[in-house]
């Protein structure tokens, strides 16, 4: 596959373009979509991530049963990238909507601590300190990394002192 050759050469930009094309052509192939969103996220092509993510999000709304573990992992990553891309574009409300829907529909498969950290940051951008603190507490409960725990603790202290 040509996209893989671009990756081997270190040309992430070209690989991302090809993966995006594949993701949009084969919408039900979560593997291509996941590869595309990851590469586009890495190269900060947030509008492309949003385009792919929206397409996949619509697809998963209609097909929630019969997914393999691999599909679920890919969807989890795609939706997380979509939420992150919204956040990076200053669209916190859209990011929150995606993240909350993932919780509601039980699409969280991995990296829960990071997910809740992102959700907390977006609630904070929307001045919703109560939900921010709730998310940061969840980070502390779930995290395996000192950096995530430290950030969550610092944010809780800041938000509760500045009520």
Residue pairs with C-beta under 8 A, 6 or more apart in sequence:
2 18
3 14
3 15
3 18
3 19
3 22
3 35
4 15
6 12
6 14
6 15
6 18
7 15
7 39
12 39
12 42
12 43
13 43
15 39
16 36
16 39
16 40
16 42
16 43
16 45
16 48
19 32
19 35
19 36
19 39
19 40
20 36
20 40
20 48
20 51
20 52
22 29
22 32
22 35
22 36
23 29
23 32
23 33
23 35
23 36
23 37
23 52
23 55
23 56
24 51
24 52
24 55
26 32
27 33
27 55
27 56
27 59
28 59
28 63
30 56
30 70
30 71
30 74
30 75
30 78
31 70
31 74
33 52
33 55
33 56
33 74
33 78
34 73
34 74
34 75
34 77
34 78
36 48
36 52
37 49
37 52
37 53
37 77
37 78
37 81
37 82
38 77
38 81
40 46
40 48
40 49
40 52
40 81
41 49
41 81
41 84
41 85
44 88
46 85
46 88
46 89
47 85
47 89
49 81
49 82
49 84
49 85
50 82
50 85
50 86
50 89
52 78
52 82
53 78
53 79
53 81
53 82
53 85
53 98
54 82
56 75
56 78
56 79
56 82
57 78
57 79
57 82
57 98
60 75
60 79
60 107
64 105
67 75
72 107
72 109
73 109
73 110
75 107
76 102
76 107
76 108
76 109
76 110
76 111
79 98
79 102
79 107
80 102
80 111
80 114
80 115
80 118
82 98
83 95
83 98
83 99
83 102
83 118
83 119
83 122
84 95
84 118
86 92
86 94
86 95
86 98
87 95
87 118
87 121
87 122
87 125
92 122
92 123
92 125
92 126
93 126
95 118
95 119
95 122
96 119
96 122
96 123
96 126
99 115
99 118
99 119
99 122
100 119
101 107
102 108
102 115
108 115
112 138
112 142
113 138
113 139
113 142
113 143
113 144
113 145
113 148
114 148
116 135
116 136
116 138
116 139
116 142
117 135
117 136
117 139
117 148
117 151
117 152
119 135
120 131
120 132
120 133
120 134
120 135
120 136
120 139
120 152
120 155
121 132
123 129
123 131
123 132
123 135
124 132
124 155
124 159
129 159
129 163
132 155
132 159
133 155
133 156
133 159
133 160
136 152
136 153
136 155
136 156
136 159
137 152
137 156
139 148
139 149
139 151
139 152
140 149
140 152
140 153
140 156
143 149
143 152
